[in-house]
């Protein structure tokens, strides 16, 4: 792998990180977990089964969360978000996210052109 290829791979990783960070930021569920009024913990505590699992919602009875693990899992995600924000600080997030969006639009145009022609 030459230096240009390595740099290209790093750019793609940065773009993927920026897209993931943007997706997390857009999720109300993420922010809600850090607010006492909207956190899942109080709502799910009465629903915990003997095995420690609680259903996320009545409509999703096949999706469970281990309530005792939820705070530590949220802390892990929070640390990852903070590290990602640190790596993409100083305007790098906006630039990298913009580059990712441009690349995605270009790929969509190429795909549309190839299916048309």
Residue frames as a rotation matrix with the C-alpha (Angstrom) as fourth column:
UNK 1
0.593 0.805 0.000 0.00
0.805 -0.593 0.000 0.00
0.000 0.000 -1.000 0.00
UNK 2
-0.414 -0.748 0.519 1.52
0.720 -0.618 -0.316 3.32
0.557 0.243 0.794 -1.01
UNK 3
-0.873 -0.026 -0.488 1.13
0.388 -0.642 -0.661 6.61
-0.296 -0.766 0.570 0.83
UNK 4
-0.766 0.628 -0.138 -1.67
-0.606 -0.633 0.482 7.90
0.216 0.453 0.865 -1.44
UNK 5
-0.201 0.691 -0.694 -3.67
0.018 0.711 0.703 4.70
0.979 0.129 -0.155 -0.92
UNK 6
-0.507 -0.052 -0.861 -3.14
0.826 0.255 -0.502 4.89
0.246 -0.965 -0.086 2.84
UNK 7
-0.960 0.153 -0.232 -4.27
-0.070 -0.940 -0.333 8.53
-0.270 -0.304 0.914 2.90
UNK 8
-0.534 0.798 -0.279 -7.36
-0.549 -0.076 0.833 7.62
0.643 0.598 0.479 0.85
UNK 9
-0.195 0.432 -0.880 -8.28
0.504 0.814 0.288 4.88
0.841 -0.388 -0.377 3.33
UNK 10
-0.753 -0.117 -0.647 -7.86
0.639 -0.365 -0.678 7.28
-0.156 -0.924 0.350 6.24
UNK 11
-0.882 0.461 -0.093 -10.15
-0.470 -0.852 0.231 9.78
0.028 0.247 0.969 4.50
UNK 12
-0.265 0.813 -0.518 -12.80
-0.236 0.466 0.853 7.09
0.935 0.348 0.068 4.02
UNK 13
-0.340 0.093 -0.936 -12.54
0.819 0.518 -0.247 6.10
0.462 -0.851 -0.252 7.68
UNK 14
-0.930 -0.022 -0.368 -12.89
0.220 -0.834 -0.506 9.75
-0.296 -0.552 0.780 8.73
UNK 15
-0.677 0.722 -0.144 -15.92
-0.603 -0.431 0.671 10.15
0.423 0.541 0.727 6.49
UNK 16
-0.156 0.606 -0.780 -17.53
0.262 0.786 0.559 7.02
0.952 -0.117 -0.282 7.92
UNK 17
-0.593 -0.130 -0.794 -16.84
0.803 -0.025 -0.595 8.27
0.057 -0.991 0.119 11.44
UNK 18
-0.958 0.246 -0.148 -18.40
-0.233 -0.967 -0.102 11.65
-0.168 -0.063 0.984 10.61
UNK 19
-0.410 0.851 -0.328 -21.49
-0.457 0.119 0.881 9.96
0.789 0.511 0.340 9.16
UNK 20
-0.184 0.303 -0.935 -21.88
0.662 0.742 0.110 7.74
0.727 -0.599 -0.337 12.23
UNK 21
-0.815 -0.170 -0.554 -21.43
0.546 -0.544 -0.637 10.72
-0.194 -0.822 0.536 14.54
UNK 22
-0.829 0.557 -0.046 -24.05
-0.530 -0.758 0.381 12.68
0.178 0.340 0.923 12.63
UNK 23
-0.210 0.776 -0.595 -26.47
-0.042 0.601 0.798 9.75
0.977 0.193 -0.094 12.80
UNK 24
-0.369 0.028 -0.929 -25.99
0.871 0.360 -0.335 9.44
0.325 -0.932 -0.158 16.57
UNK 25
-0.959 -0.030 -0.283 -26.48
0.143 -0.910 -0.389 13.17
-0.246 -0.413 0.877 17.03
UNK 26
-0.647 0.750 -0.133 -29.77
-0.577 -0.368 0.729 12.97
0.498 0.549 0.672 15.10
UNK 27
-0.305 0.525 -0.794 -31.14
0.395 0.829 0.396 10.20
0.867 -0.192 -0.460 17.33
UNK 28
0.152 0.461 0.874 -33.45
-0.656 -0.614 0.439 11.55
0.739 -0.640 0.209 20.01
UNK 29
0.866 0.196 -0.460 -33.06
0.124 0.808 0.576 8.23
0.485 -0.556 0.675 21.81
UNK 30
-0.044 -0.967 -0.252 -29.38
0.733 0.140 -0.666 8.97
0.679 -0.214 0.702 22.48
UNK 31
-0.646 -0.195 0.738 -30.00
-0.176 -0.903 -0.393 12.38
0.743 -0.384 0.549 24.04
UNK 32
0.343 0.909 0.238 -33.10
-0.534 -0.020 0.846 11.16
0.773 -0.417 0.478 25.84
UNK 33
0.487 -0.164 -0.858 -31.10
0.502 0.856 0.122 8.64
0.714 -0.490 0.499 27.85
UNK 34
-0.569 -0.795 -0.210 -29.19
0.677 -0.308 -0.669 11.42
0.467 -0.523 0.713 29.59
UNK 35
-0.585 0.505 0.634 -32.32
-0.554 -0.820 0.142 13.30
0.592 -0.268 0.760 30.68
UNK 36
-0.957 0.178 0.228 -34.08
-0.096 0.546 -0.832 12.03
-0.272 -0.818 -0.506 33.80
UNK 37
-0.180 0.972 -0.151 -37.50
-0.616 -0.231 -0.753 12.84
-0.767 -0.042 0.640 32.33
UNK 38
0.535 0.407 -0.740 -37.00
-0.845 0.239 -0.479 10.83
-0.018 0.882 0.472 29.14
UNK 39
-0.575 -0.817 0.034 -34.59
-0.818 0.575 -0.026 8.09
0.001 -0.043 -0.999 30.19
UNK 40
-0.024 0.536 -0.844 -35.71
-0.445 0.750 0.490 4.51
0.895 0.387 0.220 29.57
UNK 41
-0.827 -0.469 -0.311 -34.61
0.003 0.549 -0.836 3.32
0.563 -0.692 -0.452 33.00
UNK 42
-0.783 0.547 0.297 -37.63
-0.455 -0.179 -0.872 4.46
-0.424 -0.818 0.389 35.07
UNK 43
0.086 0.863 -0.498 -40.09
-0.995 0.052 -0.081 3.31
-0.044 0.502 0.863 32.41
UNK 44
0.100 -0.112 -0.989 -38.51
-0.505 0.850 -0.147 -0.12
0.857 0.514 0.028 32.04
UNK 45
-0.763 -0.498 0.412 -37.79
-0.585 0.263 -0.767 -0.90
0.274 -0.826 -0.492 35.70
UNK 46
-0.130 0.758 0.639 -41.32
-0.791 0.309 -0.528 -2.22
-0.598 -0.574 0.559 36.43
UNK 47
0.728 0.469 -0.500 -41.11
-0.685 0.498 -0.532 -4.49
0.000 0.730 0.684 33.35
UNK 48
-0.301 -0.942 -0.151 -37.87
-0.919 0.329 -0.217 -6.29
0.254 0.074 -0.964 34.25
UNK 49
0.656 0.473 -0.588 -38.22
-0.387 0.880 0.276 -10.06
0.647 0.047 0.761 34.09
UNK 50
0.921 -0.298 0.250 -36.53
-0.105 0.429 0.897 -12.47
-0.374 -0.853 0.364 36.52
UNK 51
0.472 -0.785 0.401 -33.67
0.874 0.476 -0.096 -12.89
-0.115 0.396 0.911 34.02
UNK 52
-0.174 -0.554 -0.814 -32.96
0.509 -0.758 0.407 -9.13
-0.843 -0.343 0.414 34.24
UNK 53
-0.877 -0.107 0.469 -34.25
0.477 -0.309 0.823 -8.29
0.057 0.945 0.322 30.75
UNK 54
-0.185 0.846 -0.499 -36.94
0.173 -0.472 -0.864 -5.74
-0.967 -0.246 -0.059 30.00
UNK 55
0.088 0.264 0.960 -38.81
0.981 0.144 -0.129 -5.30
-0.172 0.954 -0.247 26.70
UNK 56
-0.885 -0.466 -0.002 -37.95
0.454 -0.862 0.224 -2.03
-0.106 0.197 0.975 24.95
UNK 57
-0.634 0.760 -0.141 -41.62
-0.765 -0.644 -0.032 -1.51
-0.115 0.087 0.990 24.09
UNK 58
-0.063 0.696 0.715 -44.82
-0.354 0.655 -0.668 -3.56
-0.933 -0.295 0.205 24.13
UNK 59
0.809 0.401 -0.429 -44.81
-0.511 0.119 -0.851 -3.69
-0.290 0.908 0.301 20.32
UNK 60
0.244 -0.824 -0.512 -41.25
-0.666 0.241 -0.706 -5.02
0.705 0.513 -0.489 20.29
UNK 61
0.776 0.164 0.610 -41.52
-0.607 0.457 0.650 -7.92
-0.172 -0.874 0.454 22.67
UNK 62
0.845 -0.531 0.060 -38.64
0.529 0.814 -0.241 -9.66
0.079 0.236 0.969 20.91
UNK 63
0.061 -0.825 0.562 -36.27
0.231 -0.536 -0.812 -6.72
0.971 0.180 0.157 21.61
UNK 64
0.862 0.209 -0.461 -34.98
0.465 0.031 0.885 -6.69
0.199 -0.977 -0.071 25.16
UNK 65
0.153 -0.825 0.544 -32.41
-0.315 -0.562 -0.765 -4.75
0.937 -0.055 -0.346 27.10
UNK 66
0.098 -0.216 -0.972 -30.57
0.864 0.502 -0.024 -5.85
0.493 -0.837 0.236 30.23
UNK 67
0.802 0.409 0.436 -31.51
0.211 -0.876 0.433 -2.93
0.559 -0.255 -0.789 32.44
UNK 68
0.793 -0.544 -0.275 -28.56
0.289 -0.062 0.955 -3.36
-0.537 -0.837 0.108 34.81
UNK 69
-0.132 -0.891 0.434 -26.18
0.869 0.107 0.484 -2.96
-0.478 0.441 0.760 31.84
UNK 70
0.560 0.471 0.681 -27.89
0.793 -0.543 -0.276 0.07
0.240 0.695 -0.678 30.31
UNK 71
0.945 -0.208 -0.251 -26.05
-0.090 -0.907 0.412 2.81
-0.314 -0.367 -0.876 32.26
UNK 72
0.065 -0.991 0.114 -22.61
-0.006 0.114 0.993 1.34
-0.998 -0.065 0.001 31.51
UNK 73
-0.100 -0.038 0.994 -23.51
0.933 0.345 0.107 0.79
-0.347 0.938 0.001 27.84
UNK 74
0.844 0.445 0.300 -24.68
0.516 -0.826 -0.227 4.38
0.147 0.347 -0.926 27.56
UNK 75
0.681 -0.671 -0.294 -21.44
-0.227 -0.574 0.786 5.54
-0.697 -0.468 -0.543 29.14
UNK 76
-0.186 -0.748 0.637 -19.45
0.504 0.484 0.716 3.54
-0.844 0.454 0.287 26.57
UNK 77
0.234 0.353 0.906 -21.38
0.967 -0.180 -0.180 5.12
0.099 0.918 -0.384 23.70
UNK 78
0.981 0.139 -0.134 -20.96
0.165 -0.965 0.204 8.54
-0.101 -0.222 -0.970 25.26
UNK 79
0.271 -0.956 -0.112 -17.18
-0.056 -0.131 0.990 8.05
-0.961 -0.262 -0.089 25.48
UNK 80
-0.245 -0.320 0.915 -17.07
0.837 0.406 0.366 6.93
-0.489 0.856 0.168 21.83
UNK 81
0.643 0.551 0.532 -19.04
0.737 -0.633 -0.235 10.00
0.207 0.543 -0.814 20.78
UNK 82
0.882 -0.341 -0.326 -16.70
-0.108 -0.819 0.564 12.28
-0.459 -0.462 -0.759 22.72
UNK 83
-0.101 -0.949 0.298 -13.62
0.249 0.266 0.931 10.63
-0.963 0.168 0.210 21.16
UNK 84
-0.049 0.155 0.987 -15.14
0.992 0.123 0.029 10.97
-0.116 0.980 -0.160 17.69
UNK 85
0.909 0.398 0.124 -15.98
0.405 -0.913 -0.045 14.62
0.095 0.091 -0.991 18.35
UNK 86
0.554 -0.781 -0.288 -12.40
-0.128 -0.422 0.898 15.16
-0.823 -0.460 -0.333 19.53
UNK 87
-0.278 -0.672 0.687 -10.95
0.595 0.441 0.672 13.55
-0.754 0.596 0.277 16.41
UNK 88
-0.169 0.325 0.931 -13.16
0.942 -0.226 0.250 15.68
0.291 0.918 -0.268 14.19
UNK 89
0.409 0.292 -0.864 -12.83
0.684 -0.725 0.079 18.93
-0.604 -0.623 -0.496 16.16
UNK 90
-0.315 -0.606 -0.731 -11.83
0.095 -0.786 0.611 22.33
-0.944 0.123 0.305 14.84
UNK 91
0.127 0.470 -0.874 -14.12
-0.806 -0.464 -0.367 22.34
-0.578 0.751 0.320 11.82
UNK 92
-0.838 -0.505 -0.207 -12.94
-0.531 0.668 0.522 18.92
-0.125 0.547 -0.828 10.63
UNK 93
-0.516 0.714 0.473 -16.37
0.329 0.675 -0.661 17.37
-0.791 -0.185 -0.583 11.29
UNK 94
0.417 0.743 -0.524 -18.17
-0.187 -0.493 -0.849 19.75
-0.889 0.453 -0.067 8.96
UNK 95
-0.051 -0.532 -0.845 -15.52
-0.964 -0.195 0.181 19.39
-0.262 0.824 -0.503 6.24
UNK 96
-0.923 -0.349 0.164 -15.38
-0.318 0.929 0.188 15.60
-0.218 0.121 -0.968 6.53
UNK 97
-0.288 0.900 0.326 -19.15
0.341 0.414 -0.844 15.20
-0.895 -0.132 -0.426 6.67
UNK 98
0.420 0.393 -0.818 -19.51
-0.537 -0.619 -0.574 17.49
-0.732 0.680 -0.049 3.65
UNK 99
-0.469 -0.679 -0.565 -16.94
-0.877 0.280 0.391 15.43
-0.107 0.679 -0.726 1.75
UNK 100
-0.857 0.201 0.474 -18.83
0.103 0.969 -0.225 12.24
-0.505 -0.144 -0.851 2.63
UNK 101
0.164 0.981 -0.102 -22.12
0.137 -0.125 -0.983 13.72
-0.977 0.147 -0.155 1.40
UNK 102
0.212 -0.166 -0.963 -20.47
-0.870 -0.482 -0.108 14.87
-0.446 0.860 -0.247 -1.85
UNK 103
-0.819 -0.563 -0.109 -19.03
-0.559 0.743 0.368 11.40
-0.127 0.363 -0.923 -2.41
UNK 104
-0.557 0.691 0.460 -22.43
0.317 0.689 -0.652 9.84
-0.768 -0.217 -0.603 -1.75
UNK 105
0.408 0.723 -0.557 -24.18
-0.262 -0.491 -0.831 12.18
-0.874 0.485 -0.011 -4.22
UNK 106
-0.168 -0.574 -0.801 -21.54
-0.964 -0.074 0.255 11.44
-0.205 0.815 -0.541 -6.86
UNK 107
-0.943 -0.170 0.287 -21.97
-0.155 0.985 0.076 7.69
-0.295 0.028 -0.955 -6.35
UNK 108
-0.134 0.974 0.182 -25.76
0.283 0.214 -0.935 8.07
-0.950 -0.074 -0.305 -6.64
UNK 109
0.386 0.222 -0.895 -25.41
-0.677 -0.590 -0.439 10.05
-0.626 0.776 -0.078 -9.88
UNK 110
-0.585 -0.675 -0.449 -23.04
-0.808 0.436 0.397 7.46
-0.072 0.595 -0.801 -11.34
UNK 111
-0.799 0.351 0.489 -25.42
0.165 0.909 -0.383 4.69
-0.579 -0.225 -0.784 -10.35
UNK 112
0.240 0.943 -0.229 -28.35
0.031 -0.243 -0.969 6.49
-0.970 0.226 -0.088 -11.95
UNK 113
0.153 -0.271 -0.950 -26.36
-0.916 -0.399 -0.034 7.12
-0.370 0.876 -0.310 -15.14
UNK 114
-0.844 -0.533 -0.066 -25.28
-0.522 0.786 0.331 3.50
-0.124 0.314 -0.941 -15.41
UNK 115
-0.531 0.723 0.441 -28.86
0.374 0.667 -0.644 2.28
-0.761 -0.177 -0.625 -14.95
UNK 116
0.401 0.665 -0.629 -30.08
-0.269 -0.571 -0.776 4.74
-0.875 0.481 -0.050 -17.60
UNK 117
0.384 -0.298 -0.874 -27.57
-0.871 -0.430 -0.236 3.92
-0.306 0.852 -0.424 -20.18
